[in-house]
Amino acid sequence: MTKILFLCHGNICRSPIAEFVFKDMAKGYDVYAESKAVSREEIGNDIYPPAKEVLRRHSVPFSHHAARQVTRQDYEDFDYIIIMESYNMPRLLRIIGEDDENKVFRLLDFTDRPRDIEDPWHSGNFEKVFSEIQEGCSALLEHLKENKEI
């Protein structure tokens, strides 16, 4: 089983959206997905209401969520660590150490246009973020299929 961990700053917007979008897309494949934060600011909090709303509008099933912070052990346990933006990298590396196994990628690195996904908590643009996450999750799923990892 291939294990994917999606990360964003607080684990209340982008990473849970990515977790649930990816789980929905990957039904029937031998893959596991979770999401966590690089910060401690939102620990224990549920998905931010506008993030829940965008999932509902796009008919993506989701469940109760409690934000958690990534740990060094997660680096050992997961095959891919997927961050939403370059800004997440320094905090992640302070927690996990070096990415010796080349497991860390931005979600949109798997697309034809690698780039960061903005934080909708600041921008309010949940539709744009959802669209980019959907694009990235689809490309990640194709990458896993092509490399026979699922």
Backbone as JSON Lines, residues from 0, in Angstrom:
{"i":0,"aa":"M","n":[0.85,-1.18,0.0],"ca":[0.0,0.0,0.0],"c":[0.89,1.24,0.0]}
{"i":1,"aa":"T","n":[0.56,2.18,-0.86],"ca":[1.27,3.46,-0.91],"c":[0.58,4.43,0.04]}
{"i":2,"aa":"K","n":[1.39,5.1,0.87],"ca":[0.84,6.01,1.88],"c":[1.24,7.44,1.55]}
{"i":3,"aa":"I","n":[0.22,8.32,1.49],"ca":[0.4,9.72,1.13],"c":[0.01,10.59,2.33]}
{"i":4,"aa":"L","n":[0.85,11.58,2.65],"ca":[0.53,12.55,3.7],"c":[0.52,13.93,3.08]}
{"i":5,"aa":"F","n":[-0.63,14.6,3.15],"ca":[-0.79,15.96,2.64],"c":[-0.57,16.94,3.8]}
{"i":6,"aa":"L","n":[0.21,17.98,3.54],"ca":[0.53,18.97,4.57],"c":[0.24,20.38,4.1]}
{"i":7,"aa":"C","n":[-0.27,21.19,5.02],"ca":[-0.35,22.63,4.81],"c":[-0.01,23.3,6.13]}
{"i":8,"aa":"H","n":[-0.17,24.58,6.22],"ca":[0.22,25.3,7.43],"c":[-0.54,24.81,8.66]}
{"i":9,"aa":"G","n":[-1.87,24.88,8.63],"ca":[-2.64,24.59,9.83],"c":[-3.47,23.32,9.82]}
{"i":10,"aa":"N","n":[-3.58,22.66,8.67],"ca":[-4.35,21.43,8.53],"c":[-5.86,21.65,8.74]}
{"i":11,"aa":"I","n":[-6.33,22.82,8.28],"ca":[-7.78,23.08,8.36],"c":[-8.36,23.48,7.0]}
{"i":12,"aa":"C","n":[-7.52,23.74,6.01],"ca":[-8.02,24.15,4.68],"c":[-7.47,23.25,3.58]}
{"i":13,"aa":"R","n":[-6.28,23.57,3.09],"ca":[-5.75,22.88,1.91],"c":[-5.47,21.4,2.11]}
{"i":14,"aa":"S","n":[-4.76,21.03,3.16],"ca":[-4.41,19.62,3.3],"c":[-5.62,18.72,3.54]}
{"i":15,"aa":"P","n":[-6.63,19.13,4.35],"ca":[-7.79,18.25,4.44],"c":[-8.59,18.2,3.12]}
{"i":16,"aa":"I","n":[-8.64,19.33,2.4],"ca":[-9.3,19.29,1.08],"c":[-8.58,18.26,0.21]}
{"i":17,"aa":"A","n":[-7.24,18.33,0.18],"ca":[-6.47,17.39,-0.63],"c":[-6.68,15.95,-0.17]}
{"i":18,"aa":"E","n":[-6.68,15.73,1.13],"ca":[-6.9,14.38,1.66],"c":[-8.22,13.8,1.15]}
{"i":19,"aa":"F","n":[-9.29,14.55,1.29],"ca":[-10.6,14.01,0.92],"c":[-10.81,13.96,-0.59]}
{"i":20,"aa":"V","n":[-10.27,14.91,-1.33],"ca":[-10.34,14.84,-2.8],"c":[-9.57,13.62,-3.29]}
{"i":21,"aa":"F","n":[-8.36,13.42,-2.75],"ca":[-7.55,12.28,-3.18],"c":[-8.22,10.96,-2.81]}
{"i":22,"aa":"K","n":[-8.74,10.86,-1.6],"ca":[-9.42,9.62,-1.19],"c":[-10.58,9.31,-2.14]}
{"i":23,"aa":"D","n":[-11.33,10.34,-2.52],"ca":[-12.45,10.15,-3.42],"c":[-11.97,9.69,-4.8]}
{"i":24,"aa":"M","n":[-10.92,10.29,-5.31],"ca":[-10.37,9.93,-6.62],"c":[-9.75,8.53,-6.62]}
{"i":25,"aa":"A","n":[-9.15,8.15,-5.51],"ca":[-8.36,6.93,-5.45],"c":[-9.15,5.71,-4.96]}
{"i":26,"aa":"K","n":[-10.48,5.84,-4.89],"ca":[-11.29,4.68,-4.48],"c":[-10.95,3.49,-5.37]}
{"i":27,"aa":"G","n":[-10.75,2.33,-4.73],"ca":[-10.46,1.12,-5.48],"c":[-8.97,0.86,-5.67]}
{"i":28,"aa":"Y","n":[-8.13,1.8,-5.32],"ca":[-6.68,1.61,-5.42],"c":[-6.1,1.33,-4.04]}
{"i":29,"aa":"D","n":[-4.96,0.66,-4.02],"ca":[-4.3,0.31,-2.76],"c":[-3.45,1.5,-2.3]}
{"i":30,"aa":"V","n":[-4.15,2.51,-1.78],"ca":[-3.49,3.74,-1.36],"c":[-4.17,4.26,-0.09]}
{"i":31,"aa":"Y","n":[-3.38,4.89,0.75],"ca":[-3.87,5.44,2.01],"c":[-3.48,6.91,2.05]}
{"i":32,"aa":"A","n":[-4.37,7.78,2.53],"ca":[-4.06,9.21,2.61],"c":[-4.51,9.79,3.94]}
{"i":33,"aa":"E","n":[-3.73,10.73,4.44],"ca":[-4.02,11.5,5.64],"c":[-3.58,12.93,5.39]}
{"i":34,"aa":"S","n":[-3.89,13.8,6.34],"ca":[-3.38,15.17,6.26],"c":[-2.99,15.66,7.65]}
{"i":35,"aa":"K","n":[-1.99,16.55,7.66],"ca":[-1.5,17.14,8.91],"c":[-1.0,18.55,8.63]}
{"i":36,"aa":"A","n":[-0.52,19.2,9.69],"ca":[-0.03,20.58,9.62],"c":[1.48,20.63,9.86]}
{"i":37,"aa":"V","n":[2.1,21.72,9.39],"ca":[3.49,21.97,9.76],"c":[3.55,22.86,11.01]}
{"i":38,"aa":"S","n":[2.43,23.47,11.38],"ca":[2.4,24.34,12.56],"c":[1.53,23.7,13.65]}
{"i":39,"aa":"R","n":[1.51,24.35,14.8],"ca":[0.67,23.88,15.92],"c":[-0.55,24.77,16.13]}
{"i":40,"aa":"E","n":[-0.7,25.8,15.33],"ca":[-1.71,26.83,15.57],"c":[-3.15,26.34,15.61]}
{"i":41,"aa":"E","n":[-3.47,25.33,14.84],"ca":[-4.86,24.89,14.73],"c":[-5.1,23.49,15.31]}
{"i":42,"aa":"I","n":[-4.14,22.96,16.05],"ca":[-4.23,21.6,16.56],"c":[-5.6,21.36,17.22]}
{"i":43,"aa":"G","n":[-6.25,20.27,16.8],"ca":[-7.54,19.88,17.35],"c":[-8.73,20.49,16.63]}
{"i":44,"aa":"N","n":[-8.51,21.5,15.81],"ca":[-9.62,22.15,15.11],"c":[-10.1,21.35,13.91]}
{"i":45,"aa":"D","n":[-11.38,21.46,13.64],"ca":[-12.0,20.8,12.5],"c":[-11.67,21.58,11.22]}
{"i":46,"aa":"I","n":[-12.09,21.05,10.1],"ca":[-11.92,21.72,8.81],"c":[-12.61,23.08,8.86]}
{"i":47,"aa":"Y","n":[-11.95,24.09,8.33],"ca":[-12.48,25.45,8.29],"c":[-13.8,25.45,7.51]}
{"i":48,"aa":"P","n":[-14.85,26.09,8.01],"ca":[-16.17,26.02,7.36],"c":[-16.19,26.31,5.85]}
{"i":49,"aa":"P","n":[-15.5,27.33,5.33],"ca":[-15.51,27.52,3.87],"c":[-14.85,26.36,3.11]}
{"i":50,"aa":"A","n":[-13.89,25.68,3.74],"ca":[-13.28,24.49,3.11],"c":[-14.29,23.34,3.06]}
{"i":51,"aa":"K","n":[-15.05,23.17,4.14],"ca":[-16.12,22.16,4.13],"c":[-17.14,22.47,3.03]}
{"i":52,"aa":"E","n":[-17.47,23.75,2.91],"ca":[-18.48,24.16,1.92],"c":[-18.02,23.86,0.5]}
{"i":53,"aa":"V","n":[-16.75,24.09,0.19],"ca":[-16.27,23.8,-1.16],"c":[-16.28,22.3,-1.42]}
{"i":54,"aa":"L","n":[-15.98,21.5,-0.41],"ca":[-16.07,20.04,-0.57],"c":[-17.52,19.62,-0.84]}
{"i":55,"aa":"R","n":[-18.45,20.2,-0.1],"ca":[-19.88,19.89,-0.3],"c":[-20.34,20.28,-1.71]}
{"i":56,"aa":"R","n":[-19.96,21.49,-2.15],"ca":[-20.37,21.98,-3.48],"c":[-19.9,21.05,-4.59]}
{"i":57,"aa":"H","n":[-18.77,20.4,-4.36],"ca":[-18.21,19.51,-5.38],"c":[-18.49,18.04,-5.07]}
{"i":58,"aa":"S","n":[-19.38,17.8,-4.12],"ca":[-19.82,16.44,-3.77],"c":[-18.68,15.51,-3.37]}
{"i":59,"aa":"V","n":[-17.71,16.06,-2.66],"ca":[-16.59,15.26,-2.16],"c":[-16.92,14.87,-0.72]}
{"i":60,"aa":"P","n":[-17.04,13.58,-0.45],"ca":[-17.36,13.16,0.92],"c":[-16.2,13.45,1.88]}
{"i":61,"aa":"F","n":[-16.54,13.85,3.09],"ca":[-15.53,14.09,4.12],"c":[-16.12,13.72,5.46]}
{"i":62,"aa":"S","n":[-15.24,13.57,6.45],"ca":[-15.68,13.22,7.79],"c":[-15.1,14.23,8.78]}
{"i":63,"aa":"H","n":[-15.47,14.08,10.04],"ca":[-14.93,14.95,11.09],"c":[-13.41,14.88,11.03]}
{"i":64,"aa":"H","n":[-12.79,15.97,11.35],"ca":[-11.35,16.09,11.23],"c":[-10.83,16.88,12.43]}
{"i":65,"aa":"A","n":[-9.7,16.51,12.94],"ca":[-9.03,17.27,14.0],"c":[-7.6,17.52,13.56]}
{"i":66,"aa":"A","n":[-7.23,18.77,13.39],"ca":[-5.9,19.12,12.91],"c":[-4.82,18.54,13.82]}
{"i":67,"aa":"R","n":[-3.78,18.03,13.17],"ca":[-2.63,17.46,13.88],"c":[-1.35,17.96,13.22]}
{"i":68,"aa":"Q","n":[-0.26,17.93,13.97],"ca":[1.03,18.34,13.42],"c":[1.83,17.13,12.97]}
{"i":69,"aa":"V","n":[2.54,17.3,11.87],"ca":[3.41,16.26,11.34],"c":[4.53,15.97,12.34]}
{"i":70,"aa":"T","n":[5.03,14.74,12.33],"ca":[6.12,14.32,13.22],"c":[7.24,13.68,12.4]}
{"i":71,"aa":"R","n":[8.36,13.51,13.02],"ca":[9.47,12.8,12.37],"c":[9.05,11.39,12.0]}
{"i":72,"aa":"Q","n":[8.26,10.76,12.85],"ca":[7.81,9.39,12.56],"c":[6.98,9.33,11.28]}
{"i":73,"aa":"D","n":[6.23,10.39,11.01],"ca":[5.45,10.42,9.76],"c":[6.35,10.3,8.54]}
{"i":74,"aa":"Y","n":[7.52,10.9,8.6],"ca":[8.46,10.8,7.48],"c":[8.83,9.34,7.24]}
{"i":75,"aa":"E","n":[8.99,8.59,8.29],"ca":[9.31,7.17,8.18],"c":[8.1,6.36,7.68]}
{"i":76,"aa":"D","n":[6.91,6.74,8.11],"ca":[5.71,5.95,7.85],"c":[5.07,6.17,6.49]}
{"i":77,"aa":"F","n":[5.29,7.33,5.87],"ca":[4.62,7.66,4.61],"c":[5.59,7.59,3.44]}
{"i":78,"aa":"D","n":[5.06,7.22,2.27],"ca":[5.86,7.12,1.05],"c":[6.03,8.47,0.36]}
{"i":79,"aa":"Y","n":[5.01,9.31,0.46],"ca":[5.02,10.65,-0.12],"c":[4.56,11.65,0.92]}
{"i":80,"aa":"I","n":[5.29,12.76,1.03],"ca":[4.9,13.88,1.88],"c":[4.62,15.02,0.91]}
{"i":81,"aa":"I","n":[3.37,15.43,0.83],"ca":[2.94,16.41,-0.17],"c":[2.59,17.74,0.5]}
{"i":82,"aa":"I","n":[3.4,18.77,0.22],"ca":[3.15,20.09,0.77],"c":[2.38,20.93,-0.25]}
{"i":83,"aa":"M","n":[1.73,21.97,0.22],"ca":[0.93,22.81,-0.66],"c":[1.73,23.96,-1.26]}
{"i":84,"aa":"E","n":[2.76,24.4,-0.53],"ca":[3.54,25.54,-1.03],"c":[4.95,25.48,-0.47]}
{"i":85,"aa":"S","n":[5.87,26.13,-1.15],"ca":[7.27,26.16,-0.74],"c":[7.45,26.71,0.67]}
{"i":86,"aa":"Y","n":[6.58,27.63,1.06],"ca":[6.63,28.23,2.38],"c":[6.56,27.17,3.49]}
{"i":87,"aa":"N","n":[5.94,26.02,3.22],"ca":[5.81,24.96,4.21],"c":[7.12,24.2,4.43]}
{"i":88,"aa":"M","n":[8.04,24.27,3.47],"ca":[9.24,23.44,3.51],"c":[10.16,23.7,4.71]}
{"i":89,"aa":"P","n":[10.53,24.95,5.04],"ca":[11.44,25.14,6.18],"c":[10.9,24.58,7.5]}
{"i":90,"aa":"R","n":[9.62,24.79,7.77],"ca":[9.03,24.24,9.01],"c":[9.04,22.72,8.97]}
{"i":91,"aa":"L","n":[8.7,22.16,7.83],"ca":[8.69,20.7,7.7],"c":[10.08,20.14,7.96]}
{"i":92,"aa":"L","n":[11.09,20.74,7.36],"ca":[12.45,20.22,7.54],"c":[12.95,20.38,8.97]}
{"i":93,"aa":"R","n":[12.49,21.41,9.7],"ca":[12.84,21.53,11.12],"c":[12.27,20.36,11.92]}
{"i":94,"aa":"I","n":[11.15,19.83,11.47],"ca":[10.49,18.73,12.18],"c":[11.07,17.38,11.79]}
{"i":95,"aa":"I","n":[11.25,17.16,10.49],"ca":[11.65,15.83,10.01],"c":[13.14,15.68,9.78]}
{"i":96,"aa":"G","n":[13.87,16.79,9.72],"ca":[15.28,16.73,9.33],"c":[15.37,16.78,7.81]}
{"i":97,"aa":"E","n":[16.45,16.3,7.27],"ca":[16.62,16.33,5.81],"c":[15.68,15.35,5.11]}
{"i":98,"aa":"D","n":[15.35,15.67,3.88],"ca":[14.53,14.78,3.05],"c":[15.47,13.82,2.3]}
{"i":99,"aa":"D","n":[16.14,12.97,3.06],"ca":[17.14,12.06,2.5],"c":[16.57,11.07,1.49]}
{"i":100,"aa":"E","n":[15.3,10.73,1.63],"ca":[14.69,9.74,0.76],"c":[13.89,10.37,-0.39]}
{"i":101,"aa":"N","n":[13.99,11.69,-0.53],"ca":[13.28,12.4,-1.6],"c":[11.79,12.07,-1.63]}
{"i":102,"aa":"K","n":[11.15,12.22,-0.48],"ca":[9.72,11.94,-0.34],"c":[8.86,13.19,-0.42]}
{"i":103,"aa":"V","n":[9.47,14.37,-0.3],"ca":[8.71,15.62,-0.18],"c":[8.55,16.29,-1.54]}
{"i":104,"aa":"F","n":[7.3,16.6,-1.87],"ca":[6.95,17.27,-3.12],"c":[5.87,18.29,-2.83]}
{"i":105,"aa":"R","n":[5.77,19.32,-3.67],"ca":[4.58,20.16,-3.68],"c":[3.53,19.41,-4.49]}
{"i":106,"aa":"L","n":[2.28,19.57,-4.15],"ca":[1.22,18.85,-4.85],"c":[1.24,19.14,-6.35]}
{"i":107,"aa":"L","n":[1.46,20.38,-6.72],"ca":[1.43,20.73,-8.14],"c":[2.73,20.42,-8.86]}
{"i":108,"aa":"D","n":[3.71,19.81,-8.19],"ca":[4.92,19.34,-8.88],"c":[4.6,18.2,-9.84]}
{"i":109,"aa":"F","n":[3.48,17.54,-9.66],"ca":[3.11,16.42,-10.51],"c":[2.37,16.87,-11.77]}
{"i":110,"aa":"T","n":[2.14,18.16,-11.91],"ca":[1.4,18.71,-13.05],"c":[2.37,19.29,-14.09]}
{"i":111,"aa":"D","n":[1.81,19.73,-15.2],"ca":[2.62,20.38,-16.24],"c":[3.08,21.78,-15.83]}
{"i":112,"aa":"R","n":[2.42,22.35,-14.83],"ca":[2.75,23.7,-14.35],"c":[3.02,23.67,-12.84]}
{"i":113,"aa":"P","n":[4.21,23.19,-12.44],"ca":[4.51,23.15,-11.0],"c":[4.46,24.55,-10.4]}
{"i":114,"aa":"R","n":[3.79,24.66,-9.26],"ca":[3.64,25.94,-8.59],"c":[3.08,25.7,-7.19]}
{"i":115,"aa":"D","n":[3.05,26.76,-6.4],"ca":[2.46,26.7,-5.06],"c":[0.94,26.82,-5.15]}
{"i":116,"aa":"I","n":[0.27,26.33,-4.12],"ca":[-1.17,26.53,-3.95],"c":[-1.34,27.54,-2.82]}
{"i":117,"aa":"E","n":[-1.94,28.68,-3.14],"ca":[-2.1,29.75,-2.15],"c":[-2.96,29.29,-0.98]}
{"i":118,"aa":"D","n":[-2.81,29.97,0.13],"ca":[-3.59,29.65,1.33],"c":[-4.94,30.38,1.26]}
{"i":119,"aa":"P","n":[-6.04,29.64,1.11],"ca":[-7.35,30.29,1.0],"c":[-7.82,30.92,2.3]}
{"i":120,"aa":"W","n":[-7.2,30.54,3.41],"ca":[-7.55,31.17,4.68],"c":[-7.26,32.66,4.6]}
{"i":121,"aa":"H","n":[-6.21,33.02,3.84],"ca":[-5.85,34.43,3.65],"c":[-6.57,35.04,2.45]}
{"i":122,"aa":"S","n":[-6.62,34.3,1.33],"ca":[-7.16,34.86,0.08],"c":[-8.68,34.77,0.0]}
{"i":123,"aa":"G","n":[-9.27,33.77,0.66],"ca":[-10.7,33.53,0.54],"c":[-11.11,32.84,-0.75]}
{"i":124,"aa":"N","n":[-10.14,32.51,-1.59],"ca":[-10.44,31.93,-2.9],"c":[-10.45,30.4,-2.84]}
{"i":125,"aa":"F","n":[-11.46,29.86,-2.2],"ca":[-11.56,28.41,-2.02],"c":[-11.84,27.66,-3.32]}
{"i":126,"aa":"E","n":[-12.56,28.28,-4.23],"ca":[-12.83,27.61,-5.53],"c":[-11.55,27.42,-6.32]}
{"i":127,"aa":"K","n":[-10.72,28.45,-6.38],"ca":[-9.44,28.34,-7.11],"c":[-8.57,27.27,-6.46]}
{"i":128,"aa":"V","n":[-8.48,27.3,-5.14],"ca":[-7.68,26.33,-4.42],"c":[-8.21,24.92,-4.64]}
{"i":129,"aa":"F","n":[-9.53,24.75,-4.59],"ca":[-10.11,23.43,-4.83],"c":[-9.72,22.93,-6.22]}
{"i":130,"aa":"S","n":[-9.83,23.79,-7.21],"ca":[-9.5,23.43,-8.59],"c":[-8.04,23.0,-8.71]}
{"i":131,"aa":"E","n":[-7.13,23.75,-8.07],"ca":[-5.72,23.4,-8.13],"c":[-5.44,22.1,-7.38]}
{"i":132,"aa":"I","n":[-6.09,21.9,-6.26],"ca":[-5.92,20.64,-5.52],"c":[-6.44,19.47,-6.34]}
{"i":133,"aa":"Q","n":[-7.57,19.65,-6.97],"ca":[-8.12,18.59,-7.83],"c":[-7.13,18.25,-8.95]}
{"i":134,"aa":"E","n":[-6.58,19.29,-9.57],"ca":[-5.58,19.09,-10.64],"c":[-4.37,18.33,-10.1]}
{"i":135,"aa":"G","n":[-3.87,18.74,-8.95],"ca":[-2.7,18.09,-8.37],"c":[-2.96,16.66,-7.94]}
{"i":136,"aa":"C","n":[-4.12,16.41,-7.35],"ca":[-4.45,15.04,-6.92],"c":[-4.6,14.11,-8.12]}
{"i":137,"aa":"S","n":[-5.2,14.61,-9.18],"ca":[-5.34,13.81,-10.4],"c":[-3.97,13.47,-10.98]}
{"i":138,"aa":"A","n":[-3.08,14.46,-11.03],"ca":[-1.73,14.24,-11.55],"c":[-0.94,13.29,-10.64]}
{"i":139,"aa":"L","n":[-1.1,13.42,-9.32],"ca":[-0.44,12.51,-8.39],"c":[-0.93,11.09,-8.59]}
{"i":140,"aa":"L","n":[-2.24,10.92,-8.74],"ca":[-2.79,9.58,-8.97],"c":[-2.23,8.98,-10.26]}
{"i":141,"aa":"E","n":[-2.14,9.77,-11.32],"ca":[-1.56,9.29,-12.58],"c":[-0.1,8.91,-12.4]}
{"i":142,"aa":"H","n":[0.64,9.71,-11.65],"ca":[2.05,9.42,-11.35],"c":[2.17,8.06,-10.65]}
{"i":143,"aa":"L","n":[1.34,7.83,-9.67],"ca":[1.38,6.57,-8.93],"c":[1.05,5.39,-9.83]}
{"i":144,"aa":"K","n":[0.08,5.56,-10.72],"ca":[-0.28,4.48,-11.66],"c":[0.87,4.21,-12.62]}
{"i":145,"aa":"E","n":[1.41,5.27,-13.21],"ca":[2.49,5.12,-14.18],"c":[3.71,4.45,-13.59]}
{"i":146,"aa":"N","n":[3.99,4.73,-12.31],"ca":[5.13,4.15,-11.64],"c":[4.81,2.84,-10.93]}
{"i":147,"aa":"K","n":[3.59,2.35,-11.18],"ca":[3.13,1.07,-10.61],"c":[3.27,1.04,-9.09]}
{"i":148,"aa":"E","n":[2.93,2.17,-8.47],"ca":[2.98,2.24,-7.0],"c":[1.62,1.96,-6.39]}
{"i":149,"aa":"I","n":[0.6,1.86,-7.23],"ca":[-0.74,1.48,-6.76],"c":[-1.34,0.48,-7.73]}
